[in-house]
Amino acid sequence: MELEDVPVDRLMTDQVVTVTPGTRLTDAAETMLAHGIGSLVVVDDDARLVGVLTGTDFLDIIASGRARPDATVEQYMTDQVVTVGAEDDVGDAAATMITNDIQHLPVVDVDAGVVGLLSTTDLTAYLSYGRGTDV
């Protein structure tokens, strides 16, 4: 099975961990550690995507000395988020990730909002173990 034949929803993680823009940065870091994840999806009160905060963002915050105890996610999240649809081809999603130099791609639905997250880890697992099988 080629990547172009696999829809994103077959590989995405559908248990997305979210925070709100007002979440304290320290709480966001603790959430990422507790769940063993590399990114958080930031949603508004209506569960609509407003940003992404990644482990790379945290490295930049620490390296630049910008960390403040009262900082919120909104101050450091990426708010120009590239997304993909659940029915889009994984091959197209992978190309989008490469083009935009991102490792986490929120999967959105017009009505439901964020429905999943596709990561480079998901793609690697599929290519390593799932290719040619019914994933």
C-alpha distance (Angstrom), angle and dihedral (degrees) to the residues before:
residue distance angle dihedral
M1 . . .
E2 3.79 . .
L3 3.81 122.7 .
E4 3.80 89.4 -113.8
D5 3.81 88.4 62.3
V6 3.81 95.6 53.1
P7 3.82 120.0 84.0
V8 3.79 117.4 -138.5
D9 3.81 92.6 -117.9
R10 3.82 90.0 66.6
L11 3.81 92.0 62.7
M12 3.80 105.3 25.9
T13 3.78 125.2 103.0
D14 3.77 107.4 -115.3
Q15 3.81 96.0 -169.1
V16 3.80 96.6 81.7
V17 3.79 118.7 -176.5
T18 3.79 110.4 -141.1
V19 3.78 138.9 -173.1
T20 3.78 133.1 -176.6
P21 3.81 126.3 -114.5
G22 3.81 89.8 -106.4
T23 3.81 94.4 56.3
R24 3.80 111.4 120.4
L25 3.78 112.4 -108.9
T26 3.80 91.4 -125.4
D27 3.83 90.4 54.3
A28 3.81 89.9 49.6
A29 3.80 90.8 52.3
E30 3.81 90.9 49.5
T31 3.81 90.0 49.7
M32 3.80 91.7 52.3
L33 3.80 91.4 49.0
A34 3.80 93.4 46.0
H35 3.82 91.9 52.3
G36 3.80 95.9 37.3
I37 3.80 92.1 -126.8
G38 3.78 134.9 140.9
S39 3.79 100.2 -142.9
L40 3.77 144.4 26.5
V41 3.76 126.3 -145.4
V42 3.79 111.2 -134.5
V43 3.81 114.9 -144.7
D44 3.79 135.6 178.1
D45 3.81 125.8 -127.2
D46 3.82 89.9 -79.3
A47 3.84 91.6 54.0
R48 3.81 91.0 -109.2
L49 3.78 118.4 146.7
V50 3.79 114.0 -102.4
G51 3.80 102.0 158.1
V52 3.78 152.2 -27.0
L53 3.80 129.7 -117.7
T54 3.81 117.5 -162.6
G55 3.75 139.7 -174.5
T56 3.80 86.9 -107.9
D57 3.81 88.6 58.5
F58 3.81 88.9 54.8
L59 3.80 91.4 50.7
D60 3.80 89.7 52.2
I61 3.81 91.5 48.3
I62 3.81 92.4 51.5
A63 3.81 95.9 41.2
S64 3.78 92.1 50.5
G65 3.81 93.6 47.1
R66 3.81 91.6 -124.0
A67 3.80 96.9 127.2
R68 3.82 113.3 123.7
P69 3.80 125.7 178.8
D70 3.83 92.4 -126.7
A71 3.82 95.9 46.3
T72 3.80 119.3 128.2
V73 3.77 132.1 -149.3
E74 3.80 90.6 -109.8
Q75 3.81 91.1 65.4
Y76 3.82 93.7 58.2
M77 3.80 108.5 23.3
T78 3.77 123.5 109.6
D79 3.79 105.2 -111.4
Q80 3.81 98.3 -177.6
V81 3.79 94.2 74.6
V82 3.78 123.8 -176.4
T83 3.81 110.6 -143.7
V84 3.78 140.8 -176.9
G85 3.79 134.4 -154.1
A86 3.80 124.1 -114.5
E87 3.81 92.8 -117.4
D88 3.82 95.1 47.3
D89 3.79 117.1 112.6
V90 3.79 116.4 -95.5
G91 3.81 89.2 -132.9
D92 3.81 90.7 59.5
A93 3.81 90.6 45.3
A94 3.81 90.7 51.2
A95 3.81 90.4 50.3
T96 3.82 89.4 50.2
M97 3.80 90.3 52.2
I98 3.80 91.9 50.5
T99 3.80 94.0 45.2
N100 3.80 92.5 49.7
D101 3.83 95.7 37.5
I102 3.81 93.2 -125.8
Q103 3.79 132.7 139.6
H104 3.80 100.3 -163.1
L105 3.78 123.9 52.6
P106 3.82 119.5 -173.0
V107 3.78 114.2 -136.7
V108 3.79 111.5 -141.5
D109 3.76 138.9 -172.4
V110 3.80 121.6 -158.0
D111 3.80 92.4 -128.5
A112 3.81 103.6 28.5
G113 3.80 100.0 39.4
V114 3.81 116.1 -146.9
V115 3.81 109.8 14.1
G116 3.78 101.0 166.0
L117 3.77 150.5 -20.6
L118 3.79 127.6 -115.4
S119 3.79 115.9 -157.0
T120 3.76 136.1 -177.0
T121 3.81 85.3 -111.6
D122 3.83 89.4 60.2
L123 3.80 90.4 50.7
T124 3.79 93.2 46.5
A125 3.80 92.0 49.5
Y126 3.78 90.9 51.1
L127 3.79 93.4 47.9
S128 3.80 92.0 45.7
Y129 3.79 101.3 42.0
G130 3.78 113.5 3.8
R131 3.78 105.6 47.6
G132 3.74 111.4 119.2
T133 3.80 92.9 13.0
D134 3.75 131.0 92.5
V135 3.80 101.4 -93.4
